[in-house]
Amino acid sequence: MNQSLSPVIPGLTEQTSTEAVISALRTLPQRPLQFHLQGTVLVPAGYHVTEVKAVTIEAIDCGGKANTWRETVIQLMDGSADEAKAGFMTNRKFLAIYDRVIKHIPVRPEAEIRFEYGNTALPAMQYHVTHVDIASEQIVVHLSTPGVQCKAGAACGLPAEASTEECAPESGCCIPQAPILLS
């Protein structure tokens, strides 16, 4: 079973909403919950959910357009060696933590959900969710690394339709300019 993706954040063509992931986890019996990147386990057994953030982003792109969107960021952290021996957190325990948090902060169901993870060998990063696989013995949340993209897109020449109120195609608004030398 895969959760479908819908665009909300300007410039992104795919994302998974908080509601899609949480709803999928609620419909299942208790199973170990794993987080994979490129087909392999990213977050080892024994992990903790250390923080749930309801984030509002207010930004202006290189074309001068203001955008606002929301994200839900769930931070995961490695546990101890003893906790790792106990195995992966179950979807029910994960949901109990999430439900406790949403009583206190306004997590938006339509917000993109991201999982933040890092350790001593891997810098902390906020991963996108591509889909959720449900198997008889486990649930796997598939993650992808974040990227950067021009959110002004059309206004900066991708494609060549542009508003006169924003930067024009070939204007160079989205590319680095020559350094200004101070004398």
C-alpha positions in Angstrom: 0.0 0.0 0.0 1.5 3.4 -1.0 0.3 6.8 0.1 -0.2 9.2 -2.9 1.6 12.5 -3.0 0.2 16.0 -3.5 2.0 19.3 -4.1 1.7 22.1 -1.7 5.1 23.7 -1.2 6.0 26.0 -4.1 8.6 24.4 -6.3 8.0 20.8 -5.1 6.2 18.4 -7.3 5.9 15.6 -4.8 5.3 15.5 -1.0 3.5 13.5 1.6 1.1 15.1 4.0 1.1 14.6 7.7 -2.4 13.2 7.5 -1.5 10.6 4.9 1.3 9.1 7.0 -0.6 9.3 10.3 -3.8 7.9 8.8 -1.8 5.0 7.3 -0.2 4.2 10.7 -3.6 4.4 12.5 -5.3 1.8 10.2 -2.8 -0.9 11.0 -2.3 -3.4 13.8 0.8 -3.0 15.9 3.9 -3.5 13.9 7.6 -2.4 14.0 8.0 1.0 12.3 11.2 1.4 10.2 12.6 4.3 8.3 14.5 3.5 5.1 16.6 5.6 2.6 17.2 4.1 -0.8 16.0 0.7 0.3 18.1 0.3 3.4 17.4 1.0 7.1 18.4 4.6 7.8 17.3 4.9 11.5 18.5 1.8 13.5 16.4 -0.1 16.0 16.0 1.5 19.4 15.4 5.0 18.1 13.5 7.7 20.0 11.0 10.3 18.8 12.7 13.3 20.4 10.7 16.2 19.0 7.6 17.0 16.9 7.7 20.5 15.3 4.8 22.3 13.6 6.8 24.7 11.4 5.5 27.7 9.4 7.8 28.9 6.7 7.5 32.4 5.3 9.8 33.1 2.4 10.4 35.3 -0.6 11.7 33.5 -3.7 14.3 35.0 -6.1 11.5 36.3 -8.3 10.2 38.4 -5.4 7.1 36.3 -4.7 6.1 35.7 -1.0 5.1 32.2 -0.1 4.0 30.6 3.2 3.6 26.9 3.9 3.6 24.6 6.8 5.6 21.5 7.6 5.6 18.8 10.3 9.1 17.8 11.3 9.5 14.7 13.5 13.0 14.3 14.9 14.4 10.8 15.4 17.5 10.0 17.5 19.5 6.8 18.0 18.8 4.9 21.2 21.3 3.0 23.4 22.7 -0.4 22.6 20.2 -2.0 25.0 17.3 -0.1 23.4 18.5 -1.3 20.0 18.3 -4.9 21.2 14.6 -4.4 22.0 13.9 -3.7 18.3 12.1 -1.0 16.4 9.4 1.3 17.9 5.9 0.1 16.9 3.5 2.3 15.0 1.2 2.3 18.1 4.0 3.7 20.4 4.9 6.3 17.7 1.2 7.3 17.5 0.9 7.6 21.3 3.8 10.1 21.2 2.4 12.0 18.3 -1.1 12.2 19.9 0.4 13.5 23.1 2.2 16.3 21.2 -0.8 17.4 19.1 -2.8 18.1 22.2 -0.3 21.0 22.8 0.8 22.3 19.4 -1.2 22.9 16.2 0.1 20.3 13.8 -1.7 20.8 10.4 -2.9 17.6 8.7 -2.2 19.1 5.2 1.4 20.1 6.1 4.2 18.1 4.5 5.7 15.6 7.0 9.4 15.3 7.2 11.6 13.2 9.4 14.8 14.7 10.8 17.6 12.3 11.6 21.4 12.4 12.1 24.0 10.7 14.3 27.8 11.0 14.9 28.5 9.7 11.4 25.7 11.4 9.5 24.7 15.1 9.7 21.2 15.8 10.7 18.9 16.3 7.8 15.1 16.6 7.2 14.1 13.8 4.9 11.0 13.8 2.6 8.6 10.9 2.8 8.1 9.2 -0.6 5.7 6.5 0.5 4.7 4.0 3.2 5.0 0.2 2.6 2.9 -2.0 4.8 4.1 -5.6 5.1 2.8 -8.4 7.3 5.7 -8.0 9.8 6.6 -4.4 9.6 5.8 -0.9 8.3 8.4 0.9 6.3 8.4 4.7 5.8 10.5 5.4 2.7 12.5 8.6 2.8 14.4 10.7 0.3 17.0 13.3 0.7 16.0 16.9 0.4 17.0 19.0 -2.5 16.9 22.7 -3.5 14.8 24.1 -6.3 14.0 27.5 -7.8 10.5 28.3 -6.5 10.2 31.3 -8.8 10.3 28.9 -11.8 8.2 30.5 -14.5 9.1 34.1 -13.4 12.8 33.4 -13.9 12.6 31.7 -17.3 11.5 28.1 -16.5 9.5 28.3 -18.9 9.5 31.6 -20.6 6.2 33.0 -19.3 6.7 35.8 -16.7 4.9 38.5 -15.0 6.2 42.1 -15.5 5.9 42.6 -11.7 8.4 39.9 -11.0 11.8 39.1 -12.5 11.7 38.6 -16.3 13.1 35.6 -18.2 16.8 35.9 -18.9 17.0 38.7 -16.3 19.4 36.8 -14.2 17.4 37.1 -11.1 17.9 33.4 -10.2 21.6 33.1 -11.1 24.6 34.4 -9.2 25.7 37.9 -10.1 29.2 39.1 -10.4 30.7 40.1 -7.1 30.6 43.8 -6.2 34.0 45.1 -5.4 34.2 47.7 -2.6 37.1 50.1 -2.9 
